[in-house]
Amino acid sequence: MSGPPQTMSTVFVAVPRAAGEARAFTASVLKAWDLPHLVETAELLVSELITNTVKHAGGVMEPPDDLSDIPRVILSVSRSDALLVEVWDAGTEPAVLRTAAADDVDGRGLDLVDALSKEWGGELLETGGKVVWFVIDLDVRDEG
């Protein structure tokens, strides 16, 4: 790609429906940037990060009618030489890759991020909260 990086960001309320909204936002951005071959992988990884935010960073699994006090999560999708996706939340614990037992019903999200991205990471922010990110090469093709 020539020219400056492109970035699109949005804010979601940290409730379960945010994962679907984040997938739709990501797909829309990638299609607009003529990167439809990255949609499936990016949607899956975004969904995992947003779900982690809802479960572990102050989100609410059963949202009340009034969402004004529910934490927000920020999703940013950037394109330069690769695709960079970042998720910011108010969490105070770092994202940790763990080994899920065979009978665990969750705990594999970061395994997927690790397996399907070029690289990923996260950091606690001095200003509070954290950011978790992943990178996908632009020429990676979804299988399907």
OpenMM code with the backbone's topology and positions (N, CA, C; nanometers):
from openmm import Vec3, app, unit

residues = "MET SER GLY PRO PRO GLN THR MET SER THR VAL PHE VAL ALA VAL PRO ARG ALA ALA GLY GLU ALA ARG ALA PHE THR ALA SER VAL LEU LYS ALA TRP ASP LEU PRO HIS LEU VAL GLU THR ALA GLU LEU LEU VAL SER GLU LEU ILE THR ASN THR VAL LYS HIS ALA GLY GLY VAL MET GLU PRO PRO ASP ASP LEU SER ASP ILE PRO ARG VAL ILE LEU SER VAL SER ARG SER ASP ALA LEU LEU VAL GLU VAL TRP ASP ALA GLY THR GLU PRO ALA VAL LEU ARG THR ALA ALA ALA ASP ASP VAL ASP GLY ARG GLY LEU ASP LEU VAL ASP ALA LEU SER LYS GLU TRP GLY GLY GLU LEU LEU GLU THR GLY GLY LYS VAL VAL TRP PHE VAL ILE ASP LEU ASP VAL ARG ASP GLU GLY".split()
positions = [
    Vec3(0.0836, -0.1172, 0.0000),
    Vec3(0.0000, 0.0000, 0.0000),
    Vec3(0.0877, 0.1228, 0.0000),
    Vec3(0.0551, 0.2185, -0.0817),
    Vec3(0.1275, 0.3440, -0.0783),
    Vec3(0.0414, 0.4474, -0.0072),
    Vec3(0.1062, 0.5505, 0.0450),
    Vec3(0.0321, 0.6525, 0.1160),
    Vec3(0.0289, 0.6261, 0.2644),
    Vec3(-0.0380, 0.7143, 0.3372),
    Vec3(-0.0413, 0.7017, 0.4832),
    Vec3(-0.1286, 0.5852, 0.5277),
    Vec3(-0.1066, 0.5384, 0.6505),
    Vec3(-0.1921, 0.4322, 0.7033),
    Vec3(-0.3368, 0.4792, 0.7115),
    Vec3(-0.4271, 0.3834, 0.7037),
    Vec3(-0.5695, 0.4100, 0.7203),
    Vec3(-0.6105, 0.3523, 0.8546),
    Vec3(-0.6952, 0.4243, 0.9268),
    Vec3(-0.7441, 0.3767, 1.0561),
    Vec3(-0.8915, 0.4106, 1.0703),
    Vec3(-0.9665, 0.3138, 1.1196),
    Vec3(-1.1073, 0.3334, 1.1543),
    Vec3(-1.1246, 0.2808, 1.2960),
    Vec3(-1.1950, 0.3578, 1.3779),
    Vec3(-1.2179, 0.3185, 1.5169),
    Vec3(-1.3636, 0.3393, 1.5530),
    Vec3(-1.4076, 0.2657, 1.6534),
    Vec3(-1.5439, 0.2803, 1.7043),
    Vec3(-1.5465, 0.2394, 1.8507),
    Vec3(-1.6549, 0.2740, 1.9172),
    Vec3(-1.6719, 0.2457, 2.0597),
    Vec3(-1.7959, 0.1593, 2.0772),
    Vec3(-1.7854, 0.0589, 2.1641),
    Vec3(-1.8974, -0.0297, 2.1957),
    Vec3(-1.9192, -0.0310, 2.3458),
    Vec3(-2.0409, -0.0581, 2.3866),
    Vec3(-2.0712, -0.0858, 2.5266),
    Vec3(-2.0269, -0.2301, 2.5524),
    Vec3(-1.9616, -0.2548, 2.6650),
    Vec3(-1.9064, -0.3875, 2.6958),
    Vec3(-2.0158, -0.4834, 2.7416),
    Vec3(-2.0977, -0.5249, 2.6463),
    Vec3(-2.2041, -0.6231, 2.6679),
    Vec3(-2.1902, -0.7291, 2.5586),
    Vec3(-2.2526, -0.8462, 2.5752),
    Vec3(-2.2320, -0.9549, 2.4790),
    Vec3(-2.2566, -0.9183, 2.3319),
    Vec3(-2.3538, -0.8349, 2.3030),
    Vec3(-2.3804, -0.8019, 2.1630),
    Vec3(-2.2654, -0.7251, 2.0974),
    Vec3(-2.1733, -0.6719, 2.1779),
    Vec3(-2.0590, -0.5983, 2.1231),
    Vec3(-1.9736, -0.6864, 2.0318),
    Vec3(-1.9661, -0.8154, 2.0597),
    Vec3(-1.8856, -0.9041, 1.9743),
    Vec3(-1.9411, -0.9073, 1.8324),
    Vec3(-2.0714, -0.9212, 1.8174),
    Vec3(-2.1331, -0.9204, 1.6850),
    Vec3(-2.1195, -0.7856, 1.6167),
    Vec3(-2.1379, -0.6787, 1.6929),
    Vec3(-2.1229, -0.5446, 1.6371),
    Vec3(-1.9786, -0.5216, 1.5912),
    Vec3(-1.8828, -0.5712, 1.6675),
    Vec3(-1.7413, -0.5562, 1.6315),
    Vec3(-1.7081, -0.6369, 1.5060),
    Vec3(-1.7641, -0.7566, 1.4941),
    Vec3(-1.7427, -0.8360, 1.3722),
    Vec3(-1.7977, -0.7619, 1.2505),
    Vec3(-1.9169, -0.7074, 1.2623),
    Vec3(-1.9778, -0.6350, 1.1500),
    Vec3(-1.8964, -0.5108, 1.1134),
    Vec3(-1.8503, -0.4367, 1.2135),
    Vec3(-1.7674, -0.3185, 1.1883),
    Vec3(-1.6394, -0.3579, 1.1156),
    Vec3(-1.5728, -0.4621, 1.1662),
    Vec3(-1.4470, -0.5074, 1.1068),
    Vec3(-1.4677, -0.5518, 0.9621),
    Vec3(-1.5712, -0.6290, 0.9362),
    Vec3(-1.5999, -0.6748, 0.8002),
    Vec3(-1.6257, -0.5565, 0.7078),
    Vec3(-1.7010, -0.4601, 0.7549),
    Vec3(-1.7321, -0.3427, 0.6738),
    Vec3(-1.6058, -0.2646, 0.6379),
    Vec3(-1.5185, -0.2450, 0.7348),
    Vec3(-1.3939, -0.1720, 0.7106),
    Vec3(-1.3060, -0.2478, 0.6104),
    Vec3(-1.2902, -0.3774, 0.6310),
    Vec3(-1.2020, -0.4549, 0.5428),
    Vec3(-1.2564, -0.4609, 0.4001),
    Vec3(-1.3856, -0.4719, 0.3855),
    Vec3(-1.4444, -0.4714, 0.2507),
    Vec3(-1.4257, -0.3355, 0.1847),
    Vec3(-1.4417, -0.2275, 0.2616),
    Vec3(-1.4215, -0.0931, 0.2074),
    Vec3(-1.2766, -0.0714, 0.1636),
    Vec3(-1.1841, -0.1363, 0.2306),
    Vec3(-1.0426, -0.1258, 0.1970),
    Vec3(-1.0002, -0.2306, 0.0941),
    Vec3(-1.0948, -0.3009, 0.0366),
    Vec3(-1.0696, -0.4059, -0.0621),
    Vec3(-0.9804, -0.5169, -0.0057),
    Vec3(-1.0123, -0.5585, 0.1164),
    Vec3(-0.9420, -0.6689, 0.1822),
    Vec3(-1.0397, -0.7782, 0.2254),
    Vec3(-1.1302, -0.8195, 0.1357),
    Vec3(-1.2307, -0.9183, 0.1764),
    Vec3(-1.1697, -1.0528, 0.2170),
    Vec3(-1.0511, -1.0824, 0.1676),
    Vec3(-0.9862, -1.2092, 0.2009),
    Vec3(-0.9407, -1.2162, 0.3474),
    Vec3(-0.9425, -1.1036, 0.4189),
    Vec3(-0.9039, -1.1027, 0.5601),
    Vec3(-1.0242, -1.1043, 0.6553),
    Vec3(-1.1434, -1.0913, 0.5995),
    Vec3(-1.2625, -1.0735, 0.6829),
    Vec3(-1.2834, -1.1891, 0.7801),
    Vec3(-1.2826, -1.3110, 0.7330),
    Vec3(-1.3154, -1.4247, 0.8195),
    Vec3(-1.2205, -1.4350, 0.9394),
    Vec3(-1.0914, -1.4268, 0.9135),
    Vec3(-0.9938, -1.4370, 1.0218),
    Vec3(-1.0038, -1.3179, 1.1157),
    Vec3(-1.0107, -1.1978, 1.0609),
    Vec3(-1.0175, -1.0778, 1.1448),
    Vec3(-1.1444, -1.0775, 1.2297),
    Vec3(-1.2573, -1.1158, 1.1721),
    Vec3(-1.3827, -1.1227, 1.2491),
    Vec3(-1.3694, -1.2182, 1.3674),
    Vec3(-1.3133, -1.3352, 1.3432),
    Vec3(-1.2974, -1.4346, 1.4496),
    Vec3(-1.2102, -1.3799, 1.5623),
    Vec3(-1.0968, -1.3191, 1.5267),
    Vec3(-1.0047, -1.2706, 1.6291),
    Vec3(-1.0612, -1.1498, 1.7036),
    Vec3(-1.1276, -1.0608, 1.6326),
    Vec3(-1.1928, -0.9470, 1.6977),
    Vec3(-1.2981, -0.9966, 1.7959),
    Vec3(-1.3755, -1.0929, 1.7542),
    Vec3(-1.4794, -1.1486, 1.8400),
    Vec3(-1.4193, -1.2040, 1.9691),
    Vec3(-1.3073, -1.2724, 1.9584),
    Vec3(-1.2418, -1.3285, 2.0769),
    Vec3(-1.1969, -1.2187, 2.1713),
    Vec3(-1.1358, -1.1127, 2.1176),
    Vec3(-1.0872, -1.0053, 2.2043),
    Vec3(-1.2021, -0.9294, 2.2697),
    Vec3(-1.3068, -0.9031, 2.1952),
    Vec3(-1.4215, -0.8317, 2.2515),
    Vec3(-1.4903, -0.9186, 2.3574),
    Vec3(-1.5045, -1.0470, 2.3313),
    Vec3(-1.5652, -1.1370, 2.4297),
    Vec3(-1.4834, -1.1397, 2.5579),
    Vec3(-1.3509, -1.1427, 2.5457),
    Vec3(-1.2657, -1.1375, 2.6650),
    Vec3(-1.2898, -1.0098, 2.7439),
    Vec3(-1.3057, -0.8989, 2.6738),
    Vec3(-1.3319, -0.7723, 2.7404),
    Vec3(-1.4622, -0.7778, 2.8189),
    Vec3(-1.5659, -0.8298, 2.7574),
    Vec3(-1.6955, -0.8372, 2.8252),
    Vec3(-1.6857, -0.9266, 2.9485),
    Vec3(-1.6157, -1.0387, 2.9366),
    Vec3(-1.6075, -1.1343, 3.0474),
    Vec3(-1.5139, -1.0908, 3.1593),
    Vec3(-1.4032, -1.0236, 3.1230),
    Vec3(-1.2962, -1.0052, 3.2212),
    Vec3(-1.2585, -0.8606, 3.2511),
    Vec3(-1.3187, -0.7648, 3.1852),
    Vec3(-1.2744, -0.6261, 3.2036),
    Vec3(-1.3906, -0.5323, 3.2358),
    Vec3(-1.4814, -0.5789, 3.3182),
    Vec3(-1.5875, -0.4918, 3.3645),
    Vec3(-1.7119, -0.4911, 3.2792),
    Vec3(-1.7160, -0.5774, 3.1780),
    Vec3(-1.8364, -0.5864, 3.0969),
    Vec3(-1.9486, -0.6536, 3.1738),
    Vec3(-2.0650, -0.6538, 3.1146),
    Vec3(-2.1837, -0.7079, 3.1811),
    Vec3(-2.2460, -0.8130, 3.0906),
    Vec3(-2.2575, -0.9362, 3.1413),
    Vec3(-2.3146, -1.0448, 3.0619),
    Vec3(-2.4663, -1.0314, 3.0484),
    Vec3(-2.5330, -0.9775, 3.1485),
    Vec3(-2.6788, -0.9562, 3.1444),
    Vec3(-2.7024, -0.8068, 3.1599),
    Vec3(-2.6988, -0.7324, 3.0481),
    Vec3(-2.7058, -0.5870, 3.0573),
    Vec3(-2.8407, -0.5355, 3.1067),
    Vec3(-2.8369, -0.4298, 3.1882),
    Vec3(-2.9604, -0.3663, 3.2320),
    Vec3(-3.0179, -0.2805, 3.1184),
    Vec3(-3.1365, -0.2289, 3.1395),
    Vec3(-3.1971, -0.1408, 3.0394),
    Vec3(-3.1163, -0.0132, 3.0212),
    Vec3(-3.0598, 0.0393, 3.1285),
    Vec3(-2.9797, 0.1616, 3.1238),
    Vec3(-2.8321, 0.1220, 3.1114),
    Vec3(-2.7717, 0.1516, 2.9968),
    Vec3(-2.6325, 0.1130, 2.9713),
    Vec3(-2.5330, 0.2238, 3.0037),
    Vec3(-2.5792, 0.3339, 3.0616),
    Vec3(-2.4911, 0.4491, 3.0814),
    Vec3(-2.3737, 0.4213, 3.1755),
    Vec3(-2.3884, 0.3281, 3.2682),
    Vec3(-2.2795, 0.2980, 3.3619),
    Vec3(-2.1952, 0.1776, 3.3206),
    Vec3(-2.2231, 0.1202, 3.2061),
    Vec3(-2.1481, 0.0031, 3.1593),
    Vec3(-2.0197, 0.0516, 3.0920),
    Vec3(-1.9054, -0.0109, 3.1219),
    Vec3(-1.7798, 0.0307, 3.0587),
    Vec3(-1.7863, 0.0213, 2.9060),
    Vec3(-1.7014, 0.0974, 2.8439),
    Vec3(-1.6914, 0.0987, 2.6979),
    Vec3(-1.5644, 0.0261, 2.6553),
    Vec3(-1.5651, -0.0174, 2.5314),
    Vec3(-1.4489, -0.0799, 2.4693),
    Vec3(-1.4286, -0.0101, 2.3353),
    Vec3(-1.3037, 0.0149, 2.3013),
    Vec3(-1.2701, 0.0816, 2.1759),
    Vec3(-1.2032, -0.0189, 2.0838),
    Vec3(-1.2504, -0.0236, 1.9605),
    Vec3(-1.1932, -0.1103, 1.8578),
    Vec3(-1.1326, -0.0213, 1.7500),
    Vec3(-1.0069, -0.0470, 1.7171),
    Vec3(-0.9389, 0.0276, 1.6119),
    Vec3(-0.8812, -0.0710, 1.5111),
    Vec3(-0.9078, -0.0454, 1.3828),
    Vec3(-0.8572, -0.1284, 1.2734),
    Vec3(-0.7702, -0.0380, 1.1871),
    Vec3(-0.6427, -0.0741, 1.1722),
    Vec3(-0.5485, 0.0076, 1.0956),
    Vec3(-0.4821, -0.0742, 0.9866),
    Vec3(-0.4601, -0.0079, 0.8739),
    Vec3(-0.3952, -0.0728, 0.7600),
    Vec3(-0.2749, 0.0107, 0.7187),
    Vec3(-0.1605, -0.0542, 0.7112),
    Vec3(-0.0406, 0.0046, 0.6505),
    Vec3(0.0249, -0.1092, 0.5745),
    Vec3(0.1395, -0.1558, 0.6200),
    Vec3(0.2024, -0.2713, 0.5564),
    Vec3(0.1381, -0.4019, 0.6010),
    Vec3(0.0575, -0.3961, 0.7060),
    Vec3(-0.0154, -0.5112, 0.7602),
    Vec3(-0.1435, -0.4579, 0.8218),
    Vec3(-0.2285, -0.5471, 0.8659),
    Vec3(-0.3507, -0.5093, 0.9351),
    Vec3(-0.3241, -0.5170, 1.0852),
    Vec3(-0.3482, -0.4066, 1.1540),
    Vec3(-0.3323, -0.4005, 1.2993),
    Vec3(-0.4694, -0.3754, 1.3597),
    Vec3(-0.5096, -0.4614, 1.4518),
    Vec3(-0.6377, -0.4461, 1.5211),
    Vec3(-0.6072, -0.4332, 1.6705),
    Vec3(-0.6638, -0.3277, 1.7322),
    Vec3(-0.6414, -0.3020, 1.8736),
    Vec3(-0.7756, -0.2914, 1.9456),
    Vec3(-0.7803, -0.3467, 2.0665),
    Vec3(-0.8986, -0.3376, 2.1511),
    Vec3(-0.8541, -0.2800, 2.2854),
    Vec3(-0.9115, -0.1644, 2.3193),
    Vec3(-0.8853, -0.0994, 2.4471),
    Vec3(-1.0026, -0.1224, 2.5396),
    Vec3(-0.9711, -0.1487, 2.6682),
    Vec3(-1.0772, -0.1607, 2.7675),
    Vec3(-1.0259, -0.1111, 2.9022),
    Vec3(-1.1134, -0.1092, 3.0001),
    Vec3(-1.0800, -0.0568, 3.1326),
    Vec3(-1.0190, -0.1627, 3.2240),
    Vec3(-0.9930, -0.2801, 3.1732),
    Vec3(-0.9399, -0.3887, 3.2555),
    Vec3(-0.8050, -0.3565, 3.3161),
    Vec3(-0.7792, -0.4172, 3.4307),
    Vec3(-0.6530, -0.3940, 3.5010),
    Vec3(-0.5641, -0.5179, 3.5035),
    Vec3(-0.6103, -0.6256, 3.4414),
    Vec3(-0.5323, -0.7494, 3.4346),
    Vec3(-0.4858, -0.7701, 3.2906),
    Vec3(-0.3609, -0.8103, 3.2715),
    Vec3(-0.3126, -0.8333, 3.1349),
    Vec3(-0.3793, -0.9550, 3.0700),
    Vec3(-0.3838, -0.9533, 2.9382),
    Vec3(-0.4323, -1.0705, 2.8636),
    Vec3(-0.3244, -1.1780, 2.8723),
    Vec3(-0.3650, -1.2979, 2.9121),
    Vec3(-0.2688, -1.4060, 2.9338),
    Vec3(-0.3107, -1.5291, 2.8546),
    Vec3(-0.2185, -1.5794, 2.7766),
    Vec3(-0.2402, -1.7040, 2.7038),
    Vec3(-0.2343, -1.8175, 2.8051),
    Vec3(-0.3387, -1.8997, 2.8085),
    Vec3(-0.3404, -2.0104, 2.9034),
    Vec3(-0.3763, -2.1387, 2.8300),
    Vec3(-0.3482, -2.2481, 2.8943),
    Vec3(-0.3813, -2.3770, 2.8366),
    Vec3(-0.5137, -2.4236, 2.8948),
    Vec3(-0.6121, -2.4388, 2.8073),
    Vec3(-0.7433, -2.4857, 2.8514),
    Vec3(-0.7417, -2.6383, 2.8593),
    Vec3(-0.8075, -2.6915, 2.9611),
    Vec3(-0.8237, -2.8361, 2.9729),
    Vec3(-0.9219, -2.8839, 2.8657),
    Vec3(-0.9163, -3.0105, 2.8330),
    Vec3(-1.0004, -3.0664, 2.7270),
    Vec3(-1.1487, -3.0446, 2.7525),
    Vec3(-1.1901, -3.0427, 2.8794),
    Vec3(-1.3321, -3.0264, 2.9098),
    Vec3(-1.3712, -2.8821, 2.9442),
    Vec3(-1.2773, -2.7867, 2.9337),
    Vec3(-1.3113, -2.6456, 2.9564),
    Vec3(-1.4003, -2.5959, 2.8435),
    Vec3(-1.4989, -2.5143, 2.8783),
    Vec3(-1.5887, -2.4593, 2.7762),
    Vec3(-1.5394, -2.3255, 2.7234),
    Vec3(-1.4382, -2.2679, 2.7870),
    Vec3(-1.3796, -2.1443, 2.7368),
    Vec3(-1.2299, -2.1463, 2.7650),
    Vec3(-1.1625, -2.0357, 2.7368),
    Vec3(-1.0194, -2.0286, 2.7632),
    Vec3(-0.9317, -2.0529, 2.6422),
    Vec3(-0.9919, -2.0590, 2.5233),
    Vec3(-0.9132, -2.0852, 2.4023),
    Vec3(-0.9030, -1.9647, 2.3094),
    Vec3(-0.9636, -1.8537, 2.3474),
    Vec3(-0.9675, -1.7365, 2.2596),
    Vec3(-0.8304, -1.6839, 2.2223),
    Vec3(-0.7432, -1.6673, 2.3205),
    Vec3(-0.6102, -1.6166, 2.2889),
    Vec3(-0.5263, -1.7212, 2.2160),
    Vec3(-0.5580, -1.8492, 2.2329),
    Vec3(-0.4923, -1.9527, 2.1523),
    Vec3(-0.5218, -1.9295, 2.0040),
    Vec3(-0.6475, -1.8962, 1.9722),
    Vec3(-0.6844, -1.8661, 1.8335),
    Vec3(-0.6114, -1.7425, 1.7840),
    Vec3(-0.6077, -1.6391, 1.8665),
    Vec3(-0.5369, -1.5166, 1.8278),
    Vec3(-0.3896, -1.5482, 1.8007),
    Vec3(-0.3300, -1.6263, 1.8884),
    Vec3(-0.1896, -1.6645, 1.8734),
    Vec3(-0.1670, -1.7463, 1.7461),
    Vec3(-0.2576, -1.8373, 1.7170),
    Vec3(-0.2415, -1.9270, 1.6025),
    Vec3(-0.2676, -1.8582, 1.4685),
    Vec3(-0.3626, -1.7652, 1.4646),
    Vec3(-0.4068, -1.7098, 1.3367),
    Vec3(-0.3501, -1.5724, 1.3031),
    Vec3(-0.2808, -1.5099, 1.3971),
    Vec3(-0.2225, -1.3795, 1.3684),
    Vec3(-0.0724, -1.3935, 1.3465),
    Vec3(-0.0164, -1.2929, 1.2820),
    Vec3(0.1291, -1.2888, 1.2628),
    Vec3(0.1966, -1.2693, 1.3977),
    Vec3(0.1378, -1.1803, 1.4779),
    Vec3(0.1841, -1.1557, 1.6142),
    Vec3(0.0713, -1.0899, 1.6912),
    Vec3(0.0818, -1.0940, 1.8235),
    Vec3(-0.0183, -1.0308, 1.9076),
    Vec3(0.0469, -0.9941, 2.0400),
    Vec3(-0.0202, -0.9104, 2.1150),
    Vec3(0.0314, -0.8734, 2.2456),
    Vec3(-0.0686, -0.7866, 2.3185),
    Vec3(-0.0266, -0.7391, 2.4307),
    Vec3(-0.1113, -0.6523, 2.5097),
    Vec3(-0.0280, -0.5821, 2.6142),
    Vec3(-0.0815, -0.4730, 2.6636),
    Vec3(-0.0105, -0.4015, 2.7684),
    Vec3(-0.1090, -0.3235, 2.8547),
    Vec3(-0.0722, -0.3125, 2.9802),
    Vec3(-0.1465, -0.2261, 3.0709),
    Vec3(-0.1010, -0.0839, 3.0435),
    Vec3(-0.1943, 0.0095, 3.0486),
    Vec3(-0.1639, 0.1481, 3.0160),
    Vec3(-0.1452, 0.2306, 3.1433),
    Vec3(-0.0500, 0.3213, 3.1418),
    Vec3(-0.0261, 0.4076, 3.2575),
    Vec3(-0.1490, 0.4909, 3.2916),
    Vec3(-0.2277, 0.5220, 3.1911),
    Vec3(-0.3479, 0.6038, 3.2102),
    Vec3(-0.4663, 0.5219, 3.2594),
    Vec3(-0.4475, 0.3913, 3.2717),
    Vec3(-0.5542, 0.3010, 3.3144),
    Vec3(-0.6035, 0.2163, 3.1988),
    Vec3(-0.6497, 0.0988, 3.2311),
    Vec3(-0.6990, 0.0081, 3.1284),
    Vec3(-0.5856, -0.0646, 3.0582),
    Vec3(-0.6227, -0.1262, 2.9484),
    Vec3(-0.5234, -0.2018, 2.8721),
    Vec3(-0.5603, -0.2015, 2.7252),
    Vec3(-0.4665, -0.2405, 2.6444),
    Vec3(-0.4891, -0.2606, 2.5017),
    Vec3(-0.4353, -0.3989, 2.4666),
    Vec3(-0.5122, -0.4725, 2.3876),
    Vec3(-0.4694, -0.6014, 2.3331),
    Vec3(-0.4803, -0.5870, 2.1819),
    Vec3(-0.3809, -0.6360, 2.1090),
    Vec3(-0.3738, -0.6149, 1.9651),
    Vec3(-0.3275, -0.7405, 1.8933),
    Vec3(-0.3549, -0.7446, 1.7625),
    Vec3(-0.3000, -0.8488, 1.6771),
    Vec3(-0.2710, -0.7901, 1.5398),
    Vec3(-0.1826, -0.8592, 1.4686),
    Vec3(-0.1412, -0.8197, 1.3342),
    Vec3(-0.1662, -0.9363, 1.2400),
    Vec3(-0.2210, -0.9055, 1.1227),
    Vec3(-0.2390, -1.0039, 1.0160),
    Vec3(-0.1720, -0.9472, 0.8913),
    Vec3(-0.0919, -1.0300, 0.8226),
    Vec3(-0.0347, -0.9871, 0.6954),
    Vec3(-0.1454, -0.9612, 0.5950),
    Vec3(-0.1277, -0.8607, 0.5108),
    Vec3(-0.2301, -0.8264, 0.4121),
    Vec3(-0.2487, -0.9330, 0.3054),
    Vec3(-0.1461, -1.0134, 0.2801),
    Vec3(-0.1566, -1.1138, 0.1742),
    Vec3(-0.2018, -1.2507, 0.2244),
    Vec3(-0.2336, -1.2620, 0.3522),
    Vec3(-0.2853, -1.3882, 0.4069),
    Vec3(-0.4239, -1.4120, 0.3490),
    Vec3(-0.4498, -1.5337, 0.3054),
    Vec3(-0.5806, -1.5687, 0.2475),
    Vec3(-0.6548, -1.6583, 0.3431),
    Vec3(-0.7824, -1.6268, 0.3660),
    Vec3(-0.8689, -1.7156, 0.4443),
    Vec3(-0.8888, -1.8432, 0.3655),
    Vec3(-0.8896, -1.9554, 0.4358),
    Vec3(-0.9199, -2.0818, 0.3690),
    Vec3(-1.0693, -2.1062, 0.3784),
    Vec3(-1.1263, -2.1566, 0.2751),
    Vec3(-1.2687, -2.1844, 0.2861),
    Vec3(-1.3329, -2.2193, 0.1593),
] * unit.nanometer
topology = app.Topology()
chain = topology.addChain("A")
for resn in residues:
    res = topology.addResidue(resn, chain)
    for name in ("N", "CA", "C"):
        topology.addAtom(name, app.Element.getBySymbol(name[0]), res)
